[in-house]
Amino acid sequence: GLILLAGALLYYLWAWIKVGKDPERGTIIPRYNPPEGLSAAAVRYLDQMGYDKKCFSAGVVGLAAKKQAVIEKEEGGSVYTLHPSSSLTPAQQEELLGLLNEGEIKDLTDLKAITAFRAAGIQKGRPYGKVEDILRVKGIGKGTLAKMLTHVALSHFSPGDLAEPLTADENGLHKKLFGRGSLKLKKSNHVRIGRANEAHKKLLATQVEKVHFVRNIAWWIPGLLLSLLGGLVFVFATGPSGEALIALGFLSIVTVILTAAVALCVVQRGKDLGVLGMLGMLLGCGIWGILFFITTAFSSLWVGGAALYAVVLNQVFYQLIKAPTKLGQRVRDEIEGFRLYLSVAEEERLNLENPPEETPQLFERFLPYALALGCEQQWAEKFDGILQAAGVAPGESSYGPSYYSGSSDSLSGAMNDLSGSFTGSLSSSASAPSSGGSGGGGGGGGGSGGGGGGGGGGGW
């Protein structure tokens, strides 16, 4: 048993050297933009080399920052509602409608029909005078109107005035979340939210994994089997009772059945290594149950020690054996440089070379990335310094992101909401309610604190 457990460690070390060591890091310098083409959620996914609840919340806040959603928190409550929005601000929509009604813009889709309909309405004394009235009578909803206005806006506004284009993962998330309009974050909507979560995870895995990092699950499994075999040798060496063997056999069979079920899901649904990672965690949970039973069924301290050793060994190397590709490491270096800029203290800002002008627009644009990288409080404090320079006393500003509507009366409070209770509510509402549970929205804790480095990779 000792030989097998030691062999598992030696194998893991060899496998880590072979495939798990990170490529050499480059020089980290402050960067004033996120890596090109990566959403906030994708940045976190690569930084952590895996998906978690903050990937989901960063993805939603990213949609809001690109003018595709509005996050609303009920006054005095803990329930959030997500609203879809067009790529135009209300002021831009009002400006375009005014120009359309005055006849100064003539390239709106189906303009001839609208003009004729308006004329007919005026002649018959009906309220068909305004474009929005005509669309309402014709049964065209606000969503279609927004798309029509966006079409006109492409030639009316400069590109910098409009929303940024969505990445593939953001576009997929938007379709899943808002295919049926606004969405309240409650357990009763867990199917819709859960499907959006799963689709988002799969899109990120397709975009990031294999290209930017690999999980190396095939290299992890032999070490898992060696440690499991070593634990079983310890069991039989201590002389188990018949009841213990029966229970051990039952738990082993259950683990195999669950593993086969997940493997079948992998084959049928075309899942990638993201689901294989879940398979690994399932195996780990099964082994946890088996070894926990063993430690209670046998008096030998050797067995308990072997069980703890095997569990810790497999969990640690499950993380360490992941490794970024050379391209992925270059992008991770860019992420670290961007994190450095987002989290640098205001008094150290003078040490930065040609930093961008920090405006409310820049703050809102980068907020999803700050949330994704765990430095939203530092980013908010930096912006609070800008407000102070404008004559606003510390803590007195009621400013908040334009795409967030909540009860917080300060910037710090809004950050705590987004990083804490909103993230928790979004995550909890994506899972089915337990039997007898209510449909509430489940909030999270407080703010998330400081920045810190990226997630578990293979480098030491």
N, C-alpha and C positions, 0 to 999 in steps of 0.2 A: 503493500500500500504506500509506504513512504517513497519507494522508488518511483511509482507511477505519479504520485503528486509532485515529486521533485522533477520528474520528467516533463510534466505539464508546464511547470515554471520555465524550465530550460527551453522547451519548445516555443512558448510564448515569447521569450526573449529573442530567440532566433528569428521567429516570424516578424517580430517588431523591427529588428534590424533589417530584415529582408524587405519588408513592404510597408512598415508602419512609421518609419522615421520621416519627419517633415523635410521637404527640400530646404535648402539654406535660405534664411530670411534676408531680404534686402535692407537697405537703410531706410528707417522710418522717418519721414519728414511730414510736417503738417500739409494736409490737402484740403482744399476749400470746396470740393465737390465730391459726391459719392462716386463709386466706380460706375463707369458709363454703362447704361443699359440694365442696371440692377435696381429693382425696387427696394424699399426699406425691408420688406419681408425676406427678399432674396439675400440681402446683405446679412441679416441675422441668421438665416439658414446656413449660409456659408461660414459665418463667424463661429457658430455653434457646431457646425457640421451635423445638423439634425434639426428637426421641427419641434417647436414647443408652443405654448399658448401665446407667448409674446410675438411669435411669427404671425399668428392670426390677427392679433390686435394691431400690430404694426402695419399689416396689409390693409386693414380697414381704415386706419388713420391715414395711410398713404393715399387711399382713394379720396378721402375727404380733402387732403392737402392739394389734390389735383382737381378739385372742384367737382368731383363726381358723387359726393355724399356729404350729408350733414349728420353729426352726432348730437342727439338731444337727450338730456337727462331731466327726468320729471322733477319739478320743484318739490323740494322736501322729501323726495323719494330716492330709491336706488335702482329704478328701472330705466334702462336706456332704450331709445328708439333710433334706428338708422333710417334716414330718408335719402332716396336717390335725388340727385340734382343734375341739371344740365351743365354743360361746360361753360356757360355764361353766368356772370353774376346777375343778381336782380336788377342792378342799375343798368347793365348792358342790355338785358332783355327789354327793359322799359325804354331805353334809348332807341333800340331797333323797332319796337312796336310803334313808337312815335313817328319815326321816319317812314314806316310802312303805311301808317294811317294818313300821313300827309302826301303820300304818293312819291316820295323822293327816292325810294328803292323799289325797283320793279322786277327783281329776279327771284322773288319767292316762288317756291314750287307751287304749281297750279294757280299762278297769279291771275290768269285770264278768267278762270272760273270764279275765283274769289271776287274779282272786280265786278263781274256780271251779277253775282249773288248780292253784292253790296248794293248795286244800282237797283235791283229788283226789290230789295228790302226797303230802300229809301222811298221808291215810288209807291209802295203799298203801306207806307207808314209804319213799317216794322223796325225794331231796333237792330238792324243789320249794318250799322254804320262803321263799326270798328272791326279790325281784323280778328281780334280774339272773340268777338261776338259771333262773327261769321263761322269761325272754326267750331265754336260751341254748338251752334245750331246744326252744323253739318256732322256733329258727333265726333269731332277730332279732339282728343284729349290734350292735357297739358304736356305730356311726354312727347307727343308728335309735334306740338307747337315748338317745344324746346329744340327738337332736332331740326325743324325748318329754320328756326332763328339761327341755330349754329351754322347751318349751311350758308345763310346770308352773311353771318359774321366773318366767315373766312375771307371775304373780299372787303369787308368794312373795317375790321380791326386789324392791327398788326399782330403777327404771331405771338409776340411777347405778352399781349393782353389776354390771350386765351389760355385754356387749360393745357397742361403738358400731356402728350400722348401717353396712353397706358401701356405698360409692359404686358407680356402674354399672361403672366400669373395674375396681374391686377385686372385685366380684362375678363379672365375666367372667374375670378372672385366676384367681380361686379355683376356678372350675369347670374351667378348662383344666388347671390344675396338679394338682388333687386329685380329678379325676373317677374315678381308679382307685386312690386311697389315697396312701400315702407315696411320695416320689419322691427317688431318689438323683441328685445332680448329677454325672452321668458322661456321656461321649460316647455310650455305648450307649443313652442315653435322649434323644438329640438331637432326635428327631422330636417327642416329646411336649413337651419344653421349648421347642423352636423354634416349635411351633404356639402354645403359650401366649404366647411373646414376640411373635409376629406379631399374635395376637388382642389382646393388651394394647396394642400400638402403634396398631392400628386403632381401638380403643375410645377411647384418649386423643385421637387425631386427630379423631374424631367429636365428642368433648366439647369440645375446646379450639379447634381450628382453625376459621377463619371467624368464630366467635363472639368469640374473644379475640385472634387474630392471623391475618394472611394472608401467604402466601408470595410472591404476585405473580409467579409463574413466567412468566405470559404477557408480563409487562413485561421479564423477563430474557432471553428467547429472542432478540429482535431484536438486542440487544447481542452475544450469543453469535455470531449469524450474521455480523454486521458484522466482528467480530474474526477469525472464521474466514476470511472472504472476503479481508480484508486480509493475512492470513498467506499465503494461496494466491497473491495477487498478487506478494508478495515472492519466493515460490518460482519462479514463471515468469519474473520479472524477472532472476533470477540465472542462468538457462539451465540447467535440470536435465538430468541424463542420462536415457537411456531406461529404465535399470534403476530409477532413483529414481522416475520417473513410474509405472512398473508397481507398485512397492511402495506408493506413495502411493495409487494407485487401489484396490489391494487392501484397505488399511487403511480407506479411506473406505467401501468396500462393507460390510466387517465391522461398522463402526460403525453404518451405516444399518440393517443386519439386526438387530443387538442392540437398537437403539432401537425398531424396529418390534415386536420380540418383547415388550419391556416395555410398549409402548403397547397391544398386544393384551391383555396381562395386566390392564392398567388398565381396559379396556373390559369384559372378561369378568367380572372379579371385583369391579367397582364400587369400585375403590380411589379414594382422594381425593388431595389435594395432597401427602400424605405420600409416596405412591408416585411422584407427579410430581417430587417433590424427588429421589428416587432416580434417576429418569429423567435429571434434570439432571446428577447426579453421574456417571451412566453416559456421557452425552455428553462431560462433562469428561474422563473417563478415556480415551475414544476420541481426543479431540483431543490429550490428553497424548501418547498413543502416536504419532499422526501427526506432531506437531510435534517430538517427540524424534527420530524418524527423519529429519525434514527437517534438523535441526541437525547430524546426523552425515553426511548425504548431501551437504551443500553446505558449501563452505568459507567462504561469506560470513558475517561476524559480524553483519551486518544481519539475516539470517534467524534466527540464534540469539537475538538480542535481541528480535526481533518475536515469536518463539515464547514466550519467557519473559514478555514483556509481556502477551500475550494470555491466557496461563494464569492469571497472577496477577490480571489485571483481572477475568476472569470468576469466579474463585473468591471474590474480595473482594466483588463486587457481588451474588453469589448470596446471601451473608449479609446485606449491607447493605439489600437491597431488601425483605427481610421487614419487616413493620411490625405492631405491635399495634393493635387497634381502640381506640376511646375507652374502651369497657368493659374491654378487656384491659389498657390502661394503668393504669386505676384498680386493677385486681386486682394488677398488677405492683407498684404502689406499696404495696399491702397486703403483698405478699410481701417487699418490701424492708424494711418496718417489722418484720415477723416475723423476718426474718434478723437485723436489728439486735438484737432481744431475745435471740435464740438465741446470738449470738456475742459479746455484750457481756461484758467481763471482770468478774469478781466484785467487784473493787474499785470498778468504776463502777456497780454495781447500785444503790447508794444514790441515784444520779441519776435512776433510773426512777420514774415516778409510779404508785403502787399496783400493784406487780408481784404476780403470784399467788404463793402459798406454793409453794416448790419442794420437792416430795416425790418419792419413787421412782416413784409413779404418774404424776406429771407428766413426769418424765424419760423414762419408757418411752413415754408417749403421743406426745411430740414428737420422739423420736429419729429416726423415719423422715423427718420434715421436715428435721431437722438434716443427715441423710445426703443428702437430696435437694438441699439448698442448700449443701453443701460445708463446713458448720461443725460437724460432729459432734465434732471434737476439742475445740473451745471449749465446746460444750454438755456434754461429758463432764467437762472441767476444772471447769466451774461446779458440777456435781453433786458432784465430788470435794471441792470446798470445803465443801459441805453435810455430807459425811461427816466431814471434819476438824472441823467445828464440833460434831459429835456425839461427838468424842473419838477418831476413827480417824486414825492417823498417815498422812501422805501416802504413797501407793503400797502401803499394807498392806491396803487393802480388797480382798476377793475378790468384791465385789458385781458382778453383771452383770445385764443385762436378763432378766426371768423367762422370756421366750420364746426365749432363746438358750442353748444348751448346748454349751460348747466347752472347749478345754484351757487357755484364757487364765486366768491367776490374778489379773488386775487389770482394772479398768474400761477403762483405756487400751488394754490388749491386746485386749479384746473389741471396742472401737471400730476398732482396726486390722484385726481379722478381718473385721468387717462391711463396712467401706469399702474394704478391699483385696482379700484373698484370696477372700472370699465373692462380692463383686461380679464379680471376674475369673472365678471358677469358674462362676457362673451364666451369664455371657456366653459363655464358651468351650464350655460343655456344650450351648448352644442351637444350635451349628453342627455340621454333619456332620464326622466325622473324616476327615482326609486319608488317602489310600491308604497302607496299611501302618501307620497310626497305631493307638495302643492306645485302650482305653476309659476312660482316666483322667479325672479331673475338672478338671485344669488350674487352678491357683491364680493369683491376681493378685499384685500387689506389696504394699507396705506401706500404711500409712494415707494418707489423702488430704489432710492438712494443712488449710490455712485456708479461710476463707469466701469472700470476694471477691464480685464482682458477678455479674449474670446473664449469660446467653449472648448470642450475636451477634444483635443486632437492627439496625434501620435507623438508629438515632439516632447522632449524633456528639457 
